[in-house]
Amino acid sequence: MSERQKMNVEIYGQLYTLRVAPEDKANVEKIARRVDEMMRQVGGGQSHLDYRDVAVLAAMNIAEEYFKLQKEYQELVTILDDEK
């Protein structure tokens, strides 16, 4: 396993310093971009929401996407198993 290195990412205007393996940097950047994108989508035009509320709503949306993909994956696995 590689030595972890510090890496900065910006999410919703906040800078975060993370420690990641060099081989994971591109994936972490991609994840940070997705979280930032979702927070901006949720927070856009919602001036009454504070940072925490935006983060929770973004997490809920991302979790929803994850569970939908997980369900689709399981359906595909079932189809493939049925064809064997």
C-alpha positions in Angstrom: 0.0 0.0 0.0 1.3 3.4 -1.0 2.2 6.2 1.5 -0.7 8.6 1.9 -0.2 12.1 0.7 -2.0 15.3 1.5 -4.5 16.5 -1.1 -6.8 19.6 -1.1 -10.3 19.5 -2.6 -12.8 22.2 -2.6 -16.5 21.4 -2.0 -19.2 24.1 -2.0 -16.6 26.8 -1.4 -14.9 25.0 1.5 -11.3 23.7 1.3 -10.7 20.3 2.7 -7.3 18.6 3.2 -7.4 14.8 2.8 -4.8 12.1 3.1 -5.0 9.7 0.1 -2.8 7.1 -1.6 -1.3 8.6 -4.8 -3.2 6.0 -6.9 -6.5 7.2 -5.5 -6.1 10.9 -6.2 -8.0 10.9 -9.4 -10.9 9.0 -7.9 -11.0 11.3 -4.9 -11.0 14.4 -7.2 -13.9 12.9 -9.1 -15.8 12.2 -5.9 -15.2 15.7 -4.6 -16.5 17.1 -7.9 -19.7 15.0 -7.6 -20.3 16.1 -4.0 -19.7 19.7 -4.9 -22.0 19.4 -7.9 -24.8 17.9 -5.9 -24.4 20.5 -3.1 -24.6 23.3 -5.6 -27.6 21.7 -7.2 -29.4 21.4 -3.8 -28.2 24.8 -2.5 -28.8 26.8 -5.6 -31.4 29.4 -5.0 -32.0 28.1 -1.5 -30.5 30.9 0.6 -32.5 29.8 3.7 -30.5 26.5 3.9 -27.3 26.5 5.8 -24.2 24.6 4.9 -25.2 21.6 7.0 -28.7 21.3 5.6 -27.3 21.5 2.0 -24.8 18.8 2.9 -27.4 16.5 4.3 -29.8 16.9 1.4 -26.9 16.3 -1.0 -25.9 13.2 0.9 -29.5 12.0 0.7 -29.6 12.5 -3.1 -26.3 10.8 -3.6 -27.4 7.8 -1.4 -30.6 7.6 -3.5 -28.5 7.4 -6.7 -26.4 4.7 -5.1 -29.3 2.6 -4.0 -30.9 2.9 -7.5 -27.7 1.8 -9.1 -27.3 -1.1 -6.6 -30.9 -2.2 -7.4 -30.2 -2.1 -11.2 -27.0 -4.0 -10.7 -28.8 -6.8 -8.7 -31.5 -7.0 -11.4 -28.8 -7.4 -14.1 -27.0 -10.1 -12.0 -30.3 -11.9 -11.7 -30.9 -11.7 -15.4 -27.4 -13.0 -16.2 -27.8 -15.9 -13.6 -31.2 -16.8 -15.2 -29.5 -17.1 -18.6 -26.9 -19.6 -17.4 
